[in-house]
Amino acid sequence: MKPLLVGEANPYQSDPRLAQRYALYPDPPRCAGWRLCHTIMQLDEGEYLRRFDRVNLCDGKWSTREAKDHALRIRGAALTHLSQRQVVVLCGSKVTQAFFFKYDPFSSFPFCGRQYVILPHPSGLSRAWNEPGAHERARAVLKEAGVL
C-alpha cells in the first residue's frame, strides 16, 4: 500500500466531490502540494502522484471537529484488516494535533502498526521551511521511514 500524505484542506477546490481527489495536488505552482512534490521531496509530478495516496482532513474550510473525526477514522483503519498502509505523513501542526499527536516536525515514530512522519505544513506560510537544512531534514526522515 502507498504511503498516505495528510493535509488540511484544499483552498483551490470548492467542489466537495473533487476535494479529496485534489488533496495536496501539485498544481497550481507554489501551492502546498507543489512545494511538497517539487521543493521538499524533489520528485516530478508523475512520480509524486504514482507514489503517494493523498487526503485532506477537511473538504472545505478547516474545521477542528471534522479534522479530528477524519483523523480518528484514518487511525482506526490501522486496527482493522481493511488498511495495510504502513506510513502516514502528517503535514503541519493542525493535522498532527487532529491525530492527537505531539507536533514535533521532522520526526517519525511507530503507532499501532504504522509509521507516522511529521513535517511542517508545506505551504509558503510555514517559517519552519526557512530554517537552514529544513528540506534536507525532511528528505532524511522520509527516507528513514521508507517513503523516498
C-alpha positions, 0 to 999 in steps of 0.5 A: 500500500502507498504511503498516505500524505495528510493535509488540511484542506484544499483552498483551490477546490470548492467542489466537495466531490473533487476535494479529496481527489485534489488533496495536496495536488501539485498544481497550481505552482507554489501551492502546498502540494507543489512545494511538497512534490517539487521543493521538499521531496524533489520528485516530478509530478508523475512520480509524486502522484504514482507514489503517494495516496493523498487526503485532506482532513477537511473538504472545505474550510478547516474545521477542528471537529471534522479534522479530528473525526477524519483523523480518528477514522484514518487511525482506526483503519490501522486496527482493522484488516481493511488498511495495510498502509504502513506510513502516514505523513502528517503535514503541519501542526493542525493535522498532527494535533487532529491525530492527537499527536505531539507536533514535533516536525521532522520526526517519525515514530511507530503507532499501532502498526504504522509509521507516522512522519511529521513535517511542517505544513508545506505551504509558503506560510510555514517559517519552519521551511526557512530554517537552514537544512529544513528540506534536507531534514525532511528528505532524511526522515522520509527516507528513514521511514521508507517513503523516498 
